[in-house]
Amino acid sequence: MLAASGYNTSAPNRMLEMDGMKFGLFFQFQVPRPWHARKEYEVFRNAIDQAALAEQVGFDYTWVAEHHFLEEVSHAGASDLLLAAMAEHTSTMRLGLGVVLMSSPLNHPLRVAERVATLDVLSNGRVEFGTGRSSTPYQLTPFGIDFSETRAMWEEALEIIPKMWMQETFEHQGRYYTIPPRNVIPKPLQQPHPPLWLACIQPETATLAGRKGLGALLMTFMGPEPVAERVDLYRKALENAEPVGAEVNDRLALFAFAFCGERDAETRELAGPEALWYRETLGEIFSREWERHDTVPDSYQYHARVHSRGEQARRGDYNSYIDSGAFCMGDPDACIRIIERYAALKPEQFVMIMQAGNLPHEKIMESIRLFGKHVLPEFKRR
């Protein structure tokens, strides 16, 4: 088994030190109705400003989702372009693709290798390469993808992309992809390649990430206890990792709806309903889609169950999410207390979704400043 290591970049060639928990922002580019001609422009430009401010106040990461056809909840069909724009307004912040949907013809591995490497060069070696396959066929079937094949397709693509970056001449004969000898260019600036991650929504995926030596991206929507169970599965599997890349990425990143304000109750009332709107709107899209399918592949049984109408109906109000720790919202002291519950899991990153629903840009900027002034220093001191 290859030993875990830091991020090696050739410009300059250095290792990023592990100096305690780091913080990031996660953008899905939510664009609620009503829409107007420049609504998406405003959301995109505001997000760039939010990422730039976050870097200034001490955030270390920005992650951007890739989603398709998810009206209102995510208008991020070109995540690499969005991160390229953010790269031009930041200089140190790491840029995470969270995640690239690894199915063809949506994302052929040759095109993924080219585009991720291009982003890495443009950003001076700051890319984190997260992968996944979508938790619903709703995003996949319009591209002609058989969603029963997505797990195997993801595995084959992930096996070959690092080789494209490390080999001058690459060729492959597989179940889904046949590639004659070619030099896949450009090569990423980071050597041997950008860190590899996997989105771990269901428990078995956490085990899969550890077994393949991938960093784990976990959502906290379910609360601290279920997250802890997945972290345990992940770290146990890491003990016998057989990395698909050149090295093991043993890092853990936790993603949460988060918002900070001067007054606790007012902040909960402002941000809680917007995060809950996202959960309910996305849940409705997914529930309708799964009702259309009489047969569900084994690897999607978990997703079909958690997005069923019955499970959707059992979800609580936004205060129950905050009280349980599933959402991180309130005044600085309240946010610190919630993050402390996750800090015990020793994640490398705590990543926040602040751009939710109709939350005003100026309020999001204020939240970023408050996190930078009061919350981040508390954990960086530890």
Secondary structure, 3 states (H helix, E strand, C coil): CCCECCCEEECCEEECCCCCCEEEEEECCCCCCCCCCCHHHHHHHHHHHHHHHHHHHCCCEEEECCCCCCCCCCCCCCHHHHHHHHHCCCCCCEEEEEEEECCCCCCCHHHHHHHHHHHHHHCCCCEEEEEECCCCHHHCHHHCCCHHHHHHHHHHHHHHHHHHHHCCCEEEECCCCEEEEECCCCCCCECCCCCEEEECCCHHHHHHHHHCCCEEEEECCCCHHHHHHHHHHHHHHHCCCCCCCCCECCCEEEEEEEEECCCHHHHHHHHHHHHHHHHHHHHHHHHHHHHCCCCCCHHHHHHHHHCCHHHHHCCCCHHHHHHHCCCEEECHHHHHHHHHHHHCCCCCEEEEECCCCCCCHHHHHHHHHHHHHHHHHHHHCC
